[in-house]
Amino acid sequence: MHTTTDKHKEKIENTETMVDKNRKYNIQSLQNESTKFLYQQRLTNKLNQNEFADTEDMYNYLKKMLS
């Protein structure tokens, strides 16, 4: 279990979000063309499954899906 010392607050446009400092993302794998292609396909499919009122709504959905 993470304590509050493992997290920091991130402010984006007057919104506070708790960000886990210990979570690691393998962004280097996106340099691989096949991985990048699969990620783009899956993201597009996820976005096409929903209707968004505006870009903020889409952003919040993406943020939730990636956490």
N, C-alpha and C positions, 0 to 999 in steps of 0.2 A: 504494500500500500504506500502511496506517495504522500509525503507530508507537504504542507504549504511551502516549506523551504525548497522543495524540488520543483516548484512552479513559479512562474512570474506572470505578471499581468501585462498583456499586450493591448495597447490602445489603438484602435483603428476607427477613425471618424466617430469619435465620442462613444465607442463601444468597447467595453472591457471584456477580454477573453482570457481564460486561464490557459496557459500554454505549458505543457509538460516538457521540461528541459531534458529529461532522460529519454524521451521518445526519439528514436533514430529513423530517418528515412533514407532509403537507398536511392538517392537521386542520380548516382553515377550510372545505375542500370539503364537510365533513360538515354544514355549515349548509344546503347545497342538499338539498331534500327527496328528489329523485330519486337523488342520490348516496348519501344516507343509507339510503334504501330498498334500493338495490342492495347496499350493504355489509352491511346486516343480513341480506338473503337469502343472500348468499354465505357469511357467517359461520355462519348457521344450517345451511346445507347441509354445510359442512365439519364442524361439530360433530355432525351427525346421521350422518355416515359412520363415526364411531368410537364405541366404548363406553369409558367412563371409570370407573375404580374409585372415584374420589372427586374432590372439587373441586380438590385439589392436582394430580392427574393431568391434569385439564382445563386448569388454569392453565398447567402446563408445556407442554402441547400448544399452547395459544394463544400463549404466549411464543415457542415455536419457530417457529410459522407466521408471526408478525409480524416476526421478525428477518430 
